[in-house]
Amino acid sequence: MFYLAILSEILSYFSYRLLQYGSRAYWYYAQNVHSTRYSAEILRSLEFTFSSFRKLLRFGRCLDSFYSALKMMKYPDPTVRVTLIMAKMANALYLLADHFIWIGRVGILRVNLEKWNKVANKYWLLTIVMSLIRDIYEIIKILEHEKNAFKHHTLSCLKNHREVMMDTVKNGCDLFIPLTALGITKCTPGTIGLLGIISSLIGLYTIVNPLYKLSPS
C-alpha cells in the first residue's frame, strides 16, 4: 500500500505538470482568436494555479534530493556518480528556492519573487545540464560497446536502449524552459508549453513502464 501511495502521488504530480504546460500552450495559441479569448484567460489563470499547486506538492522534497545525492556517493562509475550527485544537489537547491516562491505566492511572507525565480531557474538549468551530460555519456558507452556489431546501424543500436533515448529527449525538452525563463533563449510560451507537454508525457510513460526509465536516476 505504501508503494501504491507513492506511485499515486508521483502520477498526480506529473498529471498536474501536464495540465500546467497544456494550459500554457493552449492560452498562448488561443489568445488571438476572438471566440476563444475568454477561455484563454481562464486557462492562463489555471496554468498559474497548477504551477502553484505543484510547488506545494514538492514542499519538503529538497531533503529527498539531498539524501539521494548521498546514496550515490559509492556508485562505481565515476562519471555517472559525479553527474548524478551534482544533478541531485542542484535539484535540491532548486526545490529549496521553489519553496520560497510558493511562500511568497500564497502571502505567508514577503518574498522577492523575481529574485527567487531566477535562482530557482539557475539551479534547475544546472540539474538538466548535468542530466544531459550523463545521457550523452550513456550514449557514448552504448556506441562504444556495440560499435562492432552495429558499425553502420547507429539508430538500430540506440533503439535497443530506449530508456537512454527517452531520458535524453525529456531533458532536451526541459532544457529550454529554464533557458527561456532566464532570457538566454527566446521561446514563446506556446513553444514552452509544447516542450513541457512532451517531457511530462515521457515522465508519465516511464512511471507506467519502469523498463523505459534510465537507472540509476
SEKENU-16577 format. One record per residue (C-alpha): residue number from 0; residue in three letters; chain; x negated, y, z. Coordinates in steps of 0.001 Angstrom, whole numbers, plus 500000, padded with zeros to 6 digits. Layout:
N
REC,num,residuo,cadena,c1,c2,c3
REC,NUM,ALA,A,X,Y,Z
...
END
This chain:
217
REC,num,residuo,cadena,c1,c2,c3
REC,0,MET,A,500000,500000,500000
REC,1,PHE,A,497116,502370,500767
REC,2,TYR,A,495639,501952,497281
REC,3,LEU,A,499085,502379,495707
REC,4,ALA,A,499471,505646,497583
REC,5,ILE,A,496064,506849,496359
REC,6,LEU,A,496941,505850,492788
REC,7,SER,A,500268,507654,493022
REC,8,GLU,A,498543,510782,494301
REC,9,ILE,A,495968,510733,491500
REC,10,LEU,A,498620,510151,488837
REC,11,SER,A,500630,513040,490270
REC,12,TYR,A,497569,515289,490156
REC,13,PHE,A,496811,514537,486504
REC,14,SER,A,500520,514849,485651
REC,15,TYR,A,500607,518357,487128
REC,16,ARG,A,497385,519146,485262
REC,17,LEU,A,499016,518008,482030
REC,18,LEU,A,502094,520130,482779
REC,19,GLN,A,499920,523135,483614
REC,20,TYR,A,497974,523081,480357
REC,21,GLY,A,501044,522086,478367
REC,22,SER,A,502834,525147,479716
REC,23,ARG,A,499864,527349,478855
REC,24,ALA,A,499738,526093,475270
REC,25,TYR,A,503490,526482,474812
REC,26,TRP,A,503853,530015,476203
REC,27,TYR,A,500931,531225,474118
REC,28,TYR,A,502266,529880,470840
REC,29,ALA,A,505886,530800,471650
REC,30,GLN,A,505352,534345,472945
REC,31,ASN,A,505505,535941,469481
REC,32,VAL,A,508667,534083,468484
REC,33,HIS,A,511653,536229,469430
REC,34,SER,A,514046,533304,470023
REC,35,THR,A,511672,531637,472491
REC,36,ARG,A,510059,534707,474082
REC,37,TYR,A,512100,534396,477265
REC,38,SER,A,511232,530691,477530
REC,39,ALA,A,507575,531573,477026
REC,40,GLU,A,507670,533929,480014
REC,41,ILE,A,509284,531233,482153
REC,42,LEU,A,506612,528723,481129
REC,43,ARG,A,503885,531258,481806
REC,44,SER,A,505220,531532,485338
REC,45,LEU,A,505416,527737,485587
REC,46,GLU,A,501799,527422,484438
REC,47,PHE,A,500737,529656,487345
REC,48,THR,A,502897,527611,489738
REC,49,PHE,A,501414,524295,488559
REC,50,SER,A,497904,525746,488875
REC,51,SER,A,498563,526864,492465
REC,52,PHE,A,500141,523531,493377
REC,53,ARG,A,497123,521623,492010
REC,54,LYS,A,494886,523779,494191
REC,55,LEU,A,496970,522744,497191
REC,56,LEU,A,496669,519049,496216
REC,57,ARG,A,492879,519461,496065
REC,58,PHE,A,492686,521018,499518
REC,59,GLY,A,490024,519230,501576
REC,60,ARG,A,488686,517178,498657
REC,61,CYS,A,485404,519067,498702
REC,62,LEU,A,484437,516787,501610
REC,63,ASP,A,485163,513724,499473
REC,64,SER,A,482859,515069,496767
REC,65,PHE,A,480045,515678,499267
REC,66,TYR,A,480476,512150,500600
REC,67,SER,A,480484,510699,497076
REC,68,ALA,A,477226,512531,496349
REC,69,LEU,A,475637,510970,499420
REC,70,LYS,A,476732,507486,498316
REC,71,MET,A,474877,507969,495026
REC,72,MET,A,471531,508559,496759
REC,73,LYS,A,470482,504911,496385
REC,74,TYR,A,471727,504340,492831
REC,75,PRO,A,468883,502575,490949
REC,76,ASP,A,468943,504510,487654
REC,77,PRO,A,467222,507871,488405
REC,78,THR,A,468884,509798,485550
REC,79,VAL,A,472382,508664,486479
REC,80,ARG,A,471593,509240,490152
REC,81,VAL,A,470385,512830,489687
REC,82,THR,A,473092,513895,487239
REC,83,LEU,A,475900,512390,489315
REC,84,ILE,A,474621,513828,492593
REC,85,MET,A,474324,517289,491050
REC,86,ALA,A,477742,516953,489403
REC,87,LYS,A,479394,515886,492653
REC,88,MET,A,477675,518592,494705
REC,89,ALA,A,478681,521234,492160
REC,90,ASN,A,482229,519851,492164
REC,91,ALA,A,482333,520060,495957
REC,92,LEU,A,481308,523732,495814
REC,93,TYR,A,483836,524356,493033
REC,94,LEU,A,486609,522861,495180
REC,95,LEU,A,485463,524889,498182
REC,96,ALA,A,485672,528100,496141
REC,97,ASP,A,489052,526923,494857
REC,98,HIS,A,490306,526758,498452
REC,99,PHE,A,489616,530483,498872
REC,100,ILE,A,491523,531214,495657
REC,101,TRP,A,494561,529294,496923
REC,102,ILE,A,494393,531041,500313
REC,103,GLY,A,494346,534389,498518
REC,104,ARG,A,497189,533468,496172
REC,105,VAL,A,499576,532460,498956
REC,106,GLY,A,498643,535525,501017
REC,107,ILE,A,497179,533808,504073
REC,108,LEU,A,494119,536065,503887
REC,109,ARG,A,492991,538923,501681
REC,110,VAL,A,490604,537415,499164
REC,111,ASN,A,488689,538872,496221
REC,112,LEU,A,490329,536578,493661
REC,113,GLU,A,488231,537829,490736
REC,114,LYS,A,485003,537072,492603
REC,115,TRP,A,486064,533603,493768
REC,116,ASN,A,487499,532686,490369
REC,117,LYS,A,484120,533496,488845
REC,118,VAL,A,482286,531477,491499
REC,119,ALA,A,484633,528516,491059
REC,120,ASN,A,484259,528521,487270
REC,121,LYS,A,480455,528655,487517
REC,122,TYR,A,480399,525555,489707
REC,123,TRP,A,482993,523830,487530
REC,124,LEU,A,480857,524566,484479
REC,125,LEU,A,477805,523071,486213
REC,126,THR,A,479856,519978,487090
REC,127,ILE,A,480864,519471,483467
REC,128,VAL,A,477359,520153,482099
REC,129,MET,A,475797,517569,484408
REC,130,SER,A,478524,515075,483478
REC,131,LEU,A,477855,515670,479782
REC,132,ILE,A,474119,515156,480281
REC,133,ARG,A,474941,511819,481888
REC,134,ASP,A,477245,510981,478946
REC,135,ILE,A,474501,511771,476421
REC,136,TYR,A,472068,509639,478424
REC,137,GLU,A,474518,506722,478369
REC,138,ILE,A,474960,507088,474592
REC,139,ILE,A,471187,507094,474069
REC,140,LYS,A,470866,503953,476201
REC,141,ILE,A,473571,502198,474178
REC,142,LEU,A,471958,503100,470865
REC,143,GLU,A,468504,502014,472012
REC,144,HIS,A,469785,498751,473453
REC,145,GLU,A,471693,497781,470336
REC,146,LYS,A,469678,499503,467611
REC,147,ASN,A,468510,496232,466067
REC,148,ALA,A,471961,494680,465736
REC,149,PHE,A,473684,497927,464756
REC,150,LYS,A,470983,499796,462948
REC,151,HIS,A,473356,501088,460271
REC,152,HIS,A,476578,500933,462252
REC,153,THR,A,476286,503620,464931
REC,154,LEU,A,480040,504222,465118
REC,155,SER,A,480752,500497,465421
REC,156,CYS,A,478215,500322,468214
REC,157,LEU,A,479816,503178,470133
REC,158,LYS,A,483317,501746,469668
REC,159,ASN,A,482251,498850,471872
REC,160,HIS,A,481637,501357,474669
REC,161,ARG,A,484840,503367,474593
REC,162,GLU,A,484533,504317,478260
REC,163,VAL,A,481464,506410,477397
REC,164,MET,A,483102,507997,474349
REC,165,MET,A,486304,508830,476232
REC,166,ASP,A,484348,510409,479078
REC,167,THR,A,482316,512432,476572
REC,168,VAL,A,485435,513692,474778
REC,169,LYS,A,487091,514557,478101
REC,170,ASN,A,484082,516513,479345
REC,171,GLY,A,483627,518122,475937
REC,172,CYS,A,487203,519412,476037
REC,173,ASP,A,486900,520602,479633
REC,174,LEU,A,483627,522424,478872
REC,175,PHE,A,485361,525276,477040
REC,176,ILE,A,487779,526018,479880
REC,177,PRO,A,485243,527500,482348
REC,178,LEU,A,483138,528857,479465
REC,179,THR,A,486123,530905,478305
REC,180,ALA,A,487079,531911,481858
REC,181,LEU,A,483537,533269,482305
REC,182,GLY,A,483690,535134,478989
REC,183,ILE,A,480948,533042,477346
REC,184,THR,A,483306,531698,474653
REC,185,LYS,A,486437,533324,473240
REC,186,CYS,A,489018,530539,473048
REC,187,THR,A,492675,531607,473064
REC,188,PRO,A,494993,530466,475885
REC,189,GLY,A,496662,528209,473321
REC,190,THR,A,493379,526500,472497
REC,191,ILE,A,492546,526136,476187
REC,192,GLY,A,495981,524640,476746
REC,193,LEU,A,495463,522065,473984
REC,194,LEU,A,491991,521148,475271
REC,195,GLY,A,493418,520760,478769
REC,196,ILE,A,496190,518517,477453
REC,197,ILE,A,493664,516244,475705
REC,198,SER,A,491393,515932,478749
REC,199,SER,A,494383,515363,481047
REC,200,LEU,A,495747,512598,478811
REC,201,ILE,A,492338,510903,478790
REC,202,GLY,A,492196,511192,482582
REC,203,LEU,A,495630,509591,482909
REC,204,TYR,A,494726,506840,480438
REC,205,THR,A,491578,505877,482346
REC,206,ILE,A,493606,505611,485553
REC,207,VAL,A,496167,503334,483935
REC,208,ASN,A,493389,501375,482156
REC,209,PRO,A,490379,501318,484529
REC,210,LEU,A,488284,499396,481975
REC,211,TYR,A,488066,502631,479990
REC,212,LYS,A,486737,504602,482947
REC,213,LEU,A,482982,505249,482981
REC,214,SER,A,481383,503762,486073
REC,215,PRO,A,479916,504972,488352
REC,216,SER,A,481636,508322,488173
END
